[in-house]
Each structure stands twice: as C-alpha cells, then as structure tokens.
Amino acid sequence: MPSERLLYRAKMQDPASGLPIYVFDTTFLPVRLIEAGSSDISIRNFAAKLWEHIPTDTPFCLVFFTTVFSKYDLSSQDRLRLPFNLIKIFQVLTAEKRQMLSKVYMVHGNWLVKSFVELFRPLWGTSHVIVHCKNLKQLSENMDITAMPISLLTYVVDRAVYKNRALSPRMMRKMPILYGTPLIVANGFAFRQFSRIYNNLMAYLKTPKLNFKLSRDEWQMVMRINYLDDETRLTISILSGCIKRNQCVFMSDFSFLEHYIILMKFIYKLSESYEPILPLSAVINTSCDWDNAEELNAVFNNLLVYQHGSTDTESTDMDASNPPLYDNSYILIKLFKFFHTLLEKLNDEVDVFEDYKEFPENVKRRQILRLILAFTKVLYDDDPDLEDADGSGFDALFKFVYAVMRHYTRLRVFGTSATLEEFNNYITIEDSIGFGRFKDRVLAALEKRDDRSIRSDGTVEEKREESRVVDGNEGNKVHNNKGNRVHNNEENKVRNNKGGVPECNNEDERGVKEGTEIRTDARDKAENEEEVKANAVVDRKADRADTNEEDGREEEGY
C-alpha cells in the first residue's frame, strides 16, 4: 500500500534529541494530489487518514523528502499548486500533534518549497526547528540513515538532480568485505547479502505472477553486461552501494535485471580472487567426454568437493597460519539451479528476438548458447598464471557449463540419487548448515563403505538406498518432485512493467518444465561453437574491463 511508504516510522532515533523519527516521502503522494484538479475535500480526507499514524502524546522528528518536485515535469500552474496542496496536508495535522513535532529535516527542498514552508510556518503555530538538507550526504551528517528504507527514486534524484555521489564519512564505516570473498556461512555478511539477491531472483523466476517477460534489450543486457544503459548502470550502482553498507532498502524497488547484474558481480569478483568459486585448473586438467553423462557427473562431483583454503572469514579466533578448508558445493548447486531456471525462461521468451518467426530453431539455439557463454564469462578465472593465452581453458569451461545444462536432470549429487532440482531453491544459513550435514553424512557413508571415499575418478559404486543419507529434521531437506521449500511474504511489492522482485520469497512456484531445448545436432553444435570460440576471448576481456570501470565509478558514491 503506497501510504505505508508515504509516511512511516523509521527504526531509529534522532541522535541530537533521542526522539523517534518519522519519514514523509512525497514520492508516494497520489497523483490526484499533485495534479491541479484535486479538490480541498479530497486533500483533507486523504490527510486525515495519513496523520493517524502520528502520535499525539510523544514528541517526534520528521524527515521530509520533497522528491516529488523533481519527479514530475510540472507546468507552471501545477508547480505552484503542489506546494499549496502540501501546505493543506500539513494544516490537517491537529494542534496536539503539531506540538509534538520537534524538528523537521527537509531533504531536496528547492527554493520554491523552502519559500512556501517559511511563509506558512507562522500559521502552524509551532516552534519546531527546520533543518535544510540539500542532499542525502547532508542528511547523513545529522543521522545514520542505514536504518531508513529510502526509496529508489530519492536516490536517483539525489544523483541526477543534486549531483551527489557520497554520504557522510561517518556513514562509510568499516564493513566486512562484500565482493570477492568466499560465499560461506563463516563470511556471514557476504553470505547474507548474496542470499538476498539470489532468493529474490529465484522467487521472480518461480512465481508466475512475478515472472514478467523481459524485452529484447533486457535479454541483451543479461547476456552482455557491458552494454548496460545509463539508467540501469545508475540503479545498479545504487543497489550495490546499499548492500555494501547494509542499508535498509525496499528490494522490490529494483528490477530482475538489476538483481541479476549484482548476482553476476558477486560471481565474477570471486572468479578474479585467489579462491574462484569454480577452479579453472580442475576443469583444464580433466579429460572428459562432455557428451557422456556419467563422465560429466564424475567431474561435477569432483568440483563440488574441491577444497579451497579460506583466509577471509570474519571469525577472529582462527589460526591464520592454518586457515580452514571449505568447498563451494552448496553455492555451486544453487548457481546451476539458477542458470538452468534462467535458461528455461529464455526458452519461453526467445520469440522477442529478431528473425524468430523466420528461423525459430536457429534463433533459439543461438540465444541459448549466448546465455551459456555469459555464464561461462562470469565463472572464468582470468588468472595469468594459468597460461591460458590460447583460450583452451575458457573453451573447456564453456563445454563444461554447456554439458551441465544439457544433462542437468541426469546429474546426481555426491553419488546419491538426489538430482540438482531436488534441493531447495532458496539460500539461508539454516539451509546451508543442513546441506553440510547431509553432505558429511553421505561422504562418511561412502568412506565407510570404501576406504578411498570417492574414487580417484570421482565416481562411486552407487547403491541409492544406502548412499542417500538424509535426515529429514535437518535444516536442508532433499525434497521429492512434489515441490521445493519456499518462503512466503504477502507484502511483496512489484515495480510495474520493469520486472520488480520482492524482498523475500513467495509460496507460489512454477513447476520445472521438462524438455528445455539446449541440444543440437553435431553439425549445428560445431558451427555454433566455432562462432563462440572466435569471439569468446575478446568478449570476456571487454566485459571485465567495462565492469572494472564501473566499479571505479561506484566506489566514489553510495
């Protein structure tokens, strides 16, 4: 409901007075109150309901965002009428509640708003203090705004109109590393922020009423993230800044595409780190027939249990000389679930591309390969020490990702009967811990049965009744095909026509479709792979160069 964001109590206090803070965000004023045709009666009725949220017996401070004056291209008549309407809204505030108003922080107030406020201030009969804040930086100098869920449009106006890219130095407090650190429970901050983005994306893809069709341009940006338009770049920079400083934010303000780019940033920053999420050396040094599901399964399980050394965890009691080992099995399973679900979406929406009506199968095959190539780019470890100048490592990784997508339903995790699709769609700390218990029990059972645990080729002699060791009471549950566990939040909001996603997850899921076409015959496969090889090395360099440039711009702002 818009009124819930128009006026709300923030989970914070004014540092100077210790009083509670209410936020009045004009971004969410009904259009009828902005246009010249609104009547005094409608304004009074609206304001009477609005001010019911304000206390009558407790002093408070008000943060007043005047963003609406920059939101609309107002005519001269509307430009004068809007401040009058705002004054009328404040006049409905009862005398008792006016006396409780101790201080007003006016943000983004232009000369017209300031003039009207000062002109009508004596008529209110109050002695409250008005603090004018030109931008969010000045507001952040007066209070810690991280607990205030500021609207996306307010951030955009702050950047575009008031040319502000920074917050108070006090706001840039030391936070744990977000990008390029292992996505494990021990790195709680990065793990939680990554899960927020991932869970919203999966809720979007698995919930029919949220799964808006992407346009051709949006699909192009999904596949080529270095071709983002300026508006998307700005919004992504804002979202990235919010999650880096742990800002309270309405995630539904941000679109599917914007979430997707942030998710990819998490992955490619890990790919550039000393501990990439998918070690390229393990793929390069593997001899595998990618068309053979059993051989692929062996390589896949070897990658799941590949041991990394962690020195970036948030715990302070660890012996730095003996860092703990970890694997990326939990996150890798989630990522490949997401990749496959996104491929299904592309399979449903491929008709948005040119020439689809004339060459439907060719267009579908080409776009699916392009999306798999995009996945490969963010997973690729561009480490010069790997000596992959000829691109053979990139080519091997592309074939691996392609093969995983092709044989997705045939892969089995840790030699059990569990497929990728049977694991939960969403990421939580409890789910990760439960998955770890499941993994430990399964691998312990295999080790007990075979001293070598997992054989050198990565396979096990599977007896599904014995090897699938699952405790139904643990946090992670391997579900049957009747459905995955999801999380529900009825208050999710969606941004119209731009594919907004909810803050949390939704219970209504779309079943996994069978038969997503990613197979090609030998000739078509060879032709498409030759095209991929011809452009892959140049493209991935361009993508990373552009991404790093954006990172530089982002660090300057919030």
C-alpha positions in Angstrom: 0.0 0.0 0.0 1.6 3.3 -1.0 0.6 5.1 2.2 2.8 2.7 4.1 5.8 4.2 2.4 4.4 7.7 2.2 4.6 8.1 6.0 6.2 5.6 8.3 8.2 5.4 11.5 11.9 4.6 10.9 13.7 2.1 13.2 16.0 4.8 14.5 16.1 7.9 16.7 17.3 11.4 16.2 20.8 11.4 17.6 20.6 15.0 18.8 17.3 14.7 20.7 16.8 10.9 21.1 13.3 11.3 19.7 11.7 8.9 17.3 11.9 9.7 13.6 9.0 9.6 11.1 9.6 9.8 7.4 7.3 11.6 5.0 8.3 10.6 1.4 6.4 12.7 -1.2 7.5 10.2 -3.9 4.4 8.2 -2.9 1.9 11.0 -2.9 -1.2 10.0 -5.0 -1.1 11.6 -8.5 -4.5 13.2 -7.8 -3.0 15.4 -5.1 -0.2 16.5 -7.5 -2.4 17.5 -10.4 -4.3 20.8 -10.5 -7.7 19.1 -10.4 -7.6 17.9 -6.8 -10.2 19.3 -4.5 -9.8 20.6 -1.0 -12.2 18.0 0.3 -10.2 15.1 -1.2 -6.9 16.6 0.2 -8.4 16.9 3.7 -9.8 13.4 3.7 -6.5 12.0 2.5 -4.5 13.9 5.0 -6.8 13.0 7.9 -6.1 9.3 7.3 -2.4 9.9 6.7 -1.8 11.7 10.0 -3.5 8.9 12.0 0.0 7.3 12.2 1.5 10.3 14.0 1.5 10.1 17.9 -0.5 12.6 20.0 1.5 12.2 23.2 5.1 11.6 22.1 7.4 14.2 20.7 9.0 13.2 17.3 11.1 14.4 14.5 10.1 14.3 10.8 12.4 13.6 7.8 10.6 15.3 4.9 11.7 14.1 1.4 10.4 16.6 -1.2 11.4 14.3 -4.1 8.1 14.8 -5.8 9.1 18.2 -7.1 11.8 16.6 -9.1 9.8 13.6 -10.1 7.4 15.3 -12.4 7.8 17.8 -15.3 5.2 20.2 -13.8 3.5 23.0 -15.6 3.7 26.5 -14.1 0.2 26.0 -12.6 0.9 22.6 -11.1 4.3 23.8 -9.9 2.6 26.5 -7.7 -0.4 24.3 -6.8 1.7 21.4 -5.4 3.2 23.4 -2.6 -0.2 24.7 -1.7 -1.5 21.1 -1.6 1.3 20.1 0.7 0.6 23.0 3.0 -3.1 21.9 3.1 -1.9 18.4 4.0 0.1 19.7 6.9 -2.7 22.0 8.0 -4.9 19.0 8.7 -2.4 17.9 11.3 -4.2 18.6 14.6 -2.8 21.2 17.1 -1.9 18.5 19.6 0.2 16.6 17.0 1.8 19.8 15.8 3.0 20.5 19.3 4.6 17.0 19.3 6.6 17.9 16.1 10.0 18.9 17.5 12.2 19.1 14.3 11.9 18.7 10.6 14.7 17.6 8.3 13.8 18.8 4.8 15.7 17.0 2.1 15.9 18.1 -1.5 13.9 21.2 -0.9 14.3 23.7 -3.7 13.7 27.4 -3.3 10.0 27.2 -4.0 9.4 24.6 -1.3 11.6 26.4 1.2 9.7 29.7 0.5 6.3 28.2 1.0 7.3 26.4 4.2 8.8 29.6 5.7 5.8 31.6 4.5 3.2 29.4 6.1 5.2 28.4 9.1 3.7 31.1 11.4 0.2 29.8 10.6 1.0 26.4 12.1 1.6 27.9 15.5 4.6 25.8 16.3 8.2 26.5 17.2 9.8 23.4 15.7 13.3 23.5 14.1 13.7 23.1 10.4 17.0 21.7 9.2 17.5 22.1 5.4 19.5 19.2 3.8 20.4 19.8 0.2 21.2 16.1 -0.4 21.5 12.7 1.3 25.1 13.5 2.3 23.9 16.4 4.4 21.2 14.3 5.9 23.7 11.5 6.7 25.8 14.1 8.6 22.9 14.5 11.0 21.9 10.9 11.5 22.7 7.3 10.5 20.4 6.7 7.6 21.2 3.0 7.1 18.1 2.1 9.1 15.9 4.3 6.9 14.5 2.5 3.8 14.9 5.4 1.4 13.1 5.0 -2.0 15.0 4.3 -5.2 13.6 7.5 -6.8 15.0 9.5 -3.9 18.5 8.1 -4.6 18.1 8.7 -8.3 17.1 12.4 -7.8 20.0 12.8 -5.3 22.4 11.6 -8.0 20.8 13.1 -11.1 19.4 16.4 -9.9 21.5 17.3 -6.9 24.8 15.7 -8.3 25.6 13.9 -5.0 27.6 10.7 -5.1 28.7 10.4 -1.5 27.4 10.1 2.1 29.0 11.4 5.3 32.4 9.9 6.0 30.8 8.6 9.2 28.5 6.6 7.2 31.3 4.8 5.4 32.0 2.7 8.4 34.2 -0.3 8.2 32.1 -3.2 6.9 33.2 -6.7 6.1 34.3 -7.4 2.5 31.3 -8.0 0.3 32.6 -8.9 -3.2 35.4 -11.4 -3.8 35.1 -13.2 -0.5 34.0 -16.9 -0.2 30.2 -17.3 0.0 30.2 -19.5 3.1 28.4 -19.2 6.4 31.6 -18.1 8.1 31.5 -14.9 6.0 28.1 -14.0 7.3 27.8 -10.5 5.8 28.7 -11.5 2.2 26.6 -14.7 2.5 23.5 -12.9 3.8 23.7 -10.2 1.1 24.3 -12.7 -1.7 21.3 -14.7 -0.5 19.0 -11.7 -0.5 19.8 -11.1 -4.2 19.7 -14.8 -5.1 16.4 -15.5 -3.3 14.7 -12.6 -4.9 15.8 -13.8 -8.4 14.6 -17.3 -7.7 11.3 -16.0 -6.3 10.8 -14.0 -9.5 11.6 -17.0 -11.8 9.5 -19.5 -9.8 6.4 -17.3 -9.2 4.2 -16.8 -12.3 2.6 -13.6 -11.2 6.1 -12.0 -10.8 7.8 -13.5 -13.8 7.3 -10.7 -16.2 8.6 -11.2 -19.7 11.9 -9.5 -20.4 12.3 -7.3 -23.5 14.8 -8.0 -26.2 17.0 -5.1 -24.9 16.8 -6.6 -21.3 17.9 -10.0 -22.6 20.8 -8.4 -24.4 21.9 -6.8 -21.2 21.6 -10.2 -19.4 23.9 -11.7 -22.0 26.3 -8.7 -22.4 26.5 -6.9 -19.1 29.0 -4.4 -20.6 26.1 -3.0 -22.7 24.0 -1.6 -19.9 22.1 1.6 -20.5 22.9 4.6 -18.3 19.7 4.3 -16.2 20.4 0.6 -15.4 24.0 1.5 -14.5 22.9 4.1 -12.1 20.4 1.9 -10.4 22.8 -1.0 -10.1 25.4 1.4 -8.5 22.8 2.5 -6.0 21.7 -1.1 -5.2 25.4 -2.2 -4.8 26.1 0.7 -2.5 23.1 -0.1 -0.4 24.0 -3.8 0.2 27.7 -2.9 0.8 26.8 -0.6 3.7 23.9 -2.9 4.8 21.4 -0.2 4.1 17.7 -0.9 4.9 16.1 -1.0 1.4 12.9 -2.0 -0.3 14.3 -4.6 -2.7 11.1 -4.5 -4.7 12.2 -1.1 -6.0 14.8 -2.9 -8.1 14.1 -5.0 -11.2 15.0 -8.5 -12.1 17.8 -7.3 -14.4 19.3 -5.1 -11.6 19.3 -8.1 -9.2 20.8 -10.3 -11.9 23.8 -7.9 -12.6 24.5 -7.7 -8.8 24.5 -11.6 -8.6 26.9 -11.8 -11.5 29.1 -9.2 -9.8 29.4 -11.5 -6.8 30.4 -14.4 -9.0 33.0 -12.7 -11.3 34.6 -10.9 -8.3 35.1 -14.4 -6.8 36.4 -15.6 -10.2 39.1 -12.9 -10.0 40.0 -13.8 -6.5 42.6 -16.3 -5.2 39.8 -18.7 -4.5 37.4 -18.7 -7.5 34.1 -20.3 -7.0 34.9 -22.8 -9.8 38.6 -23.6 -10.1 39.5 -23.5 -13.8 42.6 -25.7 -13.2 40.3 -28.6 -12.2 38.4 -28.3 -15.5 41.5 -27.9 -17.7 43.3 -30.9 -16.2 40.2 -33.1 -16.7 39.9 -35.5 -19.6 36.1 -35.9 -20.1 33.7 -36.8 -22.9 31.2 -33.9 -22.3 28.5 -35.9 -24.1 28.8 -38.7 -21.6 26.6 -38.0 -18.6 28.5 -40.4 -16.3 31.9 -38.9 -17.0 30.4 -35.4 -16.6 28.9 -36.5 -13.3 32.3 -37.5 -12.0 33.8 -34.2 -13.0 30.9 -32.3 -11.5 31.2 -34.1 -8.1 34.9 -33.6 -8.0 34.3 -29.8 -8.4 31.7 -29.9 -5.6 34.2 -31.3 -3.1 37.2 -29.3 -4.4 38.9 -28.0 -1.3 39.7 -24.3 -1.0 41.7 -22.5 1.7 40.0 -19.6 3.4 41.8 -16.6 4.9 39.0 -14.1 4.5 36.4 -15.3 7.0 35.0 -12.9 9.6 36.0 -15.0 12.6 38.9 -13.6 14.6 39.8 -16.7 16.6 41.2 -18.6 13.6 44.8 -19.6 13.2 45.9 -17.5 10.2 48.7 -19.9 9.5 46.3 -22.8 9.2 43.2 -21.5 7.5 40.1 -23.7 7.4 39.3 -25.6 4.2 35.9 -25.4 2.6 34.2 -26.3 -0.6 31.7 -24.5 -2.8 29.3 -27.4 -3.2 26.3 -25.6 -1.6 26.7 -22.4 -3.7 27.6 -24.2 -6.9 24.4 -26.3 -6.7 22.4 -23.1 -6.2 24.1 -21.3 -9.1 23.5 -24.1 -11.5 19.8 -24.3 -10.4 19.6 -20.6 -11.2 21.4 -20.9 -14.5 19.0 -23.7 -15.6 15.9 -21.8 -14.5 17.0 -18.8 -16.4 17.6 -20.9 -19.5 14.0 -22.1 -19.1 12.8 -18.6 -19.1 14.8 -17.8 -22.2 13.4 -20.8 -23.9 9.9 -19.4 -23.2 10.7 -15.9 -24.3 13.1 -16.4 -27.3 10.4 -15.1 -29.6 11.4 -11.5 -28.6 14.5 -11.7 -30.8 14.7 -10.7 -34.4 14.2 -13.4 -37.1 12.5 -15.7 -34.7 9.4 -16.1 -36.8 11.5 -16.9 -39.9 14.2 -19.1 -38.2 12.8 -20.2 -34.8 15.1 -23.1 -34.1 18.3 -21.4 -35.2 17.4 -18.3 -33.1 16.6 -20.4 -30.1 19.8 -22.4 -30.4 21.9 -19.3 -30.8 20.4 -17.3 -27.9 20.7 -20.3 -25.6 24.4 -20.7 -26.5 24.9 -16.9 -25.9 23.4 -17.2 -22.4 25.6 -20.2 -21.6 28.6 -18.2 -22.8 27.5 -15.3 -20.5 27.5 -17.8 -17.6 31.0 -19.0 -18.6 32.4 -15.5 -18.6 31.5 -14.8 -15.0 32.8 -18.2 -13.9 36.1 -17.9 -15.8 39.2 -17.4 -13.7 41.2 -14.9 -15.7 44.5 -15.7 -13.9 47.6 -15.1 -16.0 49.4 -17.8 -14.0 47.1 -20.4 -15.7 48.8 -19.6 -19.0 45.5 -19.8 -21.0 46.6 -17.4 -23.8 45.1 -19.7 -26.4 41.7 -19.7 -24.6 41.7 -23.5 -24.3 40.7 -23.2 -20.6 37.9 -20.9 -21.4 36.7 -23.3 -24.1 36.9 -26.2 -21.7 34.9 -24.3 -19.1 32.3 -23.4 -21.7 31.9 -27.0 -22.7 31.5 -28.0 -19.0 28.8 -25.4 -18.4 27.1 -26.4 -21.6 27.2 -30.1 -20.7 25.8 -29.4 -17.1 22.9 -27.6 -18.6 22.3 -30.3 -21.2 22.5 -33.2 -18.7 21.0 -31.2 -15.8 18.3 -33.7 -14.9 20.7 -36.6 -15.1 23.3 -35.4 -12.7 23.5 -36.9 -9.2 24.9 -35.2 -6.2 27.7 -37.0 -4.2 26.8 -40.3 -5.9 23.3 -40.3 -4.3 20.0 -40.5 -6.1 19.5 -36.7 -5.4 19.3 -34.5 -8.5 20.1 -30.8 -8.5 16.4 -30.0 -8.8 15.6 -31.7 -5.6 17.5 -29.3 -3.4 15.9 -26.1 -2.0 15.5 -23.2 -4.4 16.5 -20.6 -1.8 19.6 -19.8 0.3 19.5 -19.5 4.1 22.1 -20.1 6.8 20.0 -22.9 8.2 19.7 -24.5 4.8 23.4 -24.3 4.2 24.1 -25.9 7.6 21.6 -28.6 6.9 23.2 -29.2 3.5 26.6 -29.5 5.1 25.2 -32.2 7.5 23.7 -34.0 4.6 27.0 -33.9 2.7 29.0 -35.0 5.6 26.7 -38.0 6.3 26.7 -39.1 2.7 30.5 -38.8 2.3 31.1 -40.5 5.6 28.8 -43.4 4.5 30.8 -43.7 1.3 34.1 -43.6 3.1 32.8 -46.3 5.5 31.9 -48.4 2.5 35.0 -47.6 0.5 38.3 -46.6 2.2 39.0 -44.3 -0.6 35.8 -42.4 0.0 35.3 -41.1 -3.6 37.5 -42.9 -6.0 40.2 -41.2 -8.0 37.9 -40.7 -11.0 35.3 -39.0 -8.8 32.6 -41.7 -9.1 31.2 -44.1 -6.5 29.6 -47.5 -6.8 26.2 -46.4 -6.1 23.6 -48.2 -4.0 21.0 -45.5 -3.7 19.2 -46.9 -0.7 22.5 -46.9 1.3 24.2 -43.8 -0.1 21.4 -41.3 0.1 21.7 -40.5 3.8 19.3 -37.7 4.6 18.0 -36.5 8.0 14.5 -35.1 7.4 14.8 -33.0 10.6 17.9 -31.1 9.5 17.9 -27.6 8.0 18.4 -28.7 4.4 15.9 -31.2 3.0 16.2 -33.0 -0.2 12.7 -32.9 -1.5 10.8 -35.2 -3.8 9.4 -34.0 -7.0 6.2 -32.6 -5.4 8.0 -29.2 -4.9 10.7 -27.3 -3.2 10.5 -25.5 0.1 9.9 -21.8 -0.4 9.4 -18.8 1.9 6.3 -16.6 1.9 5.8 -12.9 2.3 2.4 -11.5 1.3 3.6 -7.9 1.5 5.9 -8.2 -1.6 5.7 -5.3 -3.9 6.5 -5.4 -7.6 7.6 -2.5 -9.8 5.2 -2.3 -12.8 6.4 -3.3 -16.2 10.0 -3.4 -15.1 10.1 -6.9 -13.6 10.4 -5.9 -9.9 11.1 -8.6 -7.4 10.1 -9.0 -3.8 12.2 -8.6 -0.7 11.5 -12.1 0.3 10.2 -15.2 -1.4 6.8 -16.3 -2.5 5.0 -19.6 -2.0 3.5 -19.7 -5.5 6.1 -21.5 -7.7 6.1 -22.6 -11.2 7.0 -26.2 -11.7 10.2 -27.1 -13.6 9.4 -27.6 -17.2 10.8 -30.7 -19.0 12.5 -30.6 -22.3 14.1 -27.2 -22.4 15.8 -27.3 -25.7 19.6 -26.9 -25.4 20.5 -29.9 -27.6 22.0 -29.5 -31.0 22.9 -32.0 -33.7 26.6 -32.4 -34.4 26.8 -30.0 -37.3 24.9 -27.2 -35.7 26.8 -27.7 -32.4 30.2 -27.4 -34.3 29.1 -24.3 -36.2 27.9 -22.5 -33.1 30.9 -23.5 -31.0 33.3 -22.2 -33.7 31.4 -18.8 -33.6 31.7 -18.8 -29.8 35.5 -19.6 -29.9 36.1 -16.8 -32.4 34.7 -14.1 -30.1 35.0 -15.5 -26.5 38.4 -14.3 -25.6 37.9 -10.7 -26.9 34.4 -10.5 -25.4 35.4 -11.6 -21.9 38.2 -9.1 -21.8 35.8 -6.3 -22.8 33.2 -7.4 -20.3 35.7 -7.4 -17.4 37.3 -4.1 -18.5 33.9 -2.4 -18.5 32.9 -3.9 -15.2 36.1 -2.7 -13.5 35.5 0.8 -14.9 32.0 0.7 -13.4 33.4 -0.4 -10.0 35.7 2.6 -10.0 32.8 5.0 -10.5 30.7 3.2 -7.9 33.3 3.5 -5.2 33.0 7.2 -5.4 29.4 7.2 -4.5 27.0 5.5 -2.2 
